[in-house]
Amino acid sequence: MLRVALVSGLLALGLAPVASADVLLPPRGKVYTGLSGERSVGSFTAQVGKRPSVFGFFTQWGGLSDLPYEAADRAGARPMLHISTQDGYGTRERITPRGLARGGGDGYLARLNRRLADYGKPVYVRLLAEMNQANNGYCAYNHNGTSRGPSHSTRAFRQAWRRSVLVLRGGPVDVINQRLRGLGLPALKIADTSLPQPQVSVLWVPQTEGTPNTHANRARAYWPGSRYVDWVGTDFYSRFPNFRGLNAFYADFPRKPFAFGEWAMWGRDDPAFVRRFFSWINTHKRVRMVLYNRGNSAGSPLKLSRYPASRAAIKKALARKRYLGRP
């Protein structure tokens, strides 16, 4: 009775509860290993000696392919959807941040919510990653630091993110609409009265430093608020080993589990980088997930076959029991 009274009181005050996030963490002290950029985990598993716990797929806004779920099931892994509004750098945006914030993407988000619920198992969503990277259309700034205007402002991005997360988590539509009104956003443009509540966990993954690296384009400018983020993370490549920036970024968001949404070797065989990278992970206990990105193309510079010494160092690092080969 007390819970019913509390919820009723919150509704009366305009503070309707929102669907609670399921962070979907690994067991205490463990790290989920992962892979993106392939359709099968066989080659990667043979190279590093451990199957991935999380299998990531780069998807476009509007896409609802069954491949990520089917491939993850075959691999015995959890799927991750890396969702972008573009099909690669420089391509046309399917929707702008302001368009998304105003409800232009509600149909896709509701369909994705239902697809996640139909899957019935845990799924990670890495939404609009590297938002402070000017190569991405949803970044607020051009490479020269000039603004892309109100449709791409950091405020528009934050509102787009909040709306997306509310829909993906699901729940009664009137409760979601109450939250949206509190954010100054229009009601959902869908006919449903309720959305299912899937096992979904959402990752917010900027670069540690913006491109361009300006105060206005810093990661914090895109932060939508703690209640709309389950994991904080970043991407990290051997070609750009900015450990100083990584330390500062990690310290700036101390209350969330940490993920490397992408990491990879790039440019030269560098086992010293691998050892330093895993040493950093092992001394930063909030790191709970790390996904290697092999790149989608056959000629990708990220393929581990290009870096035999680094591959051996990765295999040695992942042999520790802290790194899980199964979810």
Disulfide bonds with the S-S distance in Angstrom:
none
